[in-house]
Amino acid sequence: MGYRTLLDRNLTRAFNLIKDLAVDVTLIKISKSEFDFGSQSATTTEESVITKAVWIEVDEQIMLKSATVGDINMYSGVSYQGKLWKIVEILKNDGYIVILKVEI
């Protein structure tokens, strides 16, 4: 077993151990708009991914597992507790965890 697999397993274990500190959030992918010149109508597609995250309320930051979200640059916002938060900055992305700065 390589170190990457070992780290990923332990990170999954850590998220399981913190139980209620890890909350479900919905990551919203950047919308794609297409325009049909024939019908002169625009269509917008929006996708989302539900994942576990640790929400740091004081600094308005969230921590996610990289393996569950993939390329974090594909997302424009986070939905949590009925509010839509905009991703302002990627503070850390080391291939294992992602820490995001968010704001309403």
PyMOL commands that set and color helices and strands:
alter all, ss='L'
color gray80, all
select helices_A, chain A and resi 3-17+19-21+66-69+72-74
alter helices_A, ss='H'
color red, helices_A
select strands_A, chain A and resi 22-29+32-36+41-45+48-56+61-65+75-80+83-93+97-103
alter strands_A, ss='S'
color yellow, strands_A
deselect
rebuild
show_as cartoon
